């Protein structure tokens, strides 16, 4: 058979392509400067791995410009560049869309078109009233929403665990320095000690 597969008839699926051999003499076409041109930064090794924002040794623009002011640390949550986002859902929406005894999860909220994404956290807020017992599972609850859900006979489930209240940092008060006596106070103190000294001298 002409199309029979044998060891002598094996061929690669795609034709082989010879790699470019640089620096192998002038006759190769890629000798001497190896396709890098003449001198300069780009003729050196590692020249194409410069960090983002590198300007050839010149002071980069991110260092020339002024720095951001304000809340730029992770401790400034939820404001600043480290802020977190959540999708709000109010109790009045749960009252309208869900029946008594049903489970409220991010999946059911998306099915009811109360939220858009499942990748963003859901926080239940206490706007409106709730008269049905619902078992609500979400990433966050406001204090009012939690109280109203439990008052209606429902339950609350924190998907990331119930947050632990942070302890407020307290600073020890510095000891007050003794105030120096004025001249008038010093004179009054001397007058008060003089009669006591006279009485001690009489008794002696």
Beta strands, then each sheet from edge to edge (+ up, - down):
strand 1: 86-90
strand 2: 103-104
strand 3: 121-125
strand 4: 135-138
strand 5: 140-141
strand 6: 155-158
sheet 1: 1+ 3+ 5+
sheet 2: 2+ 4+ 6+
end
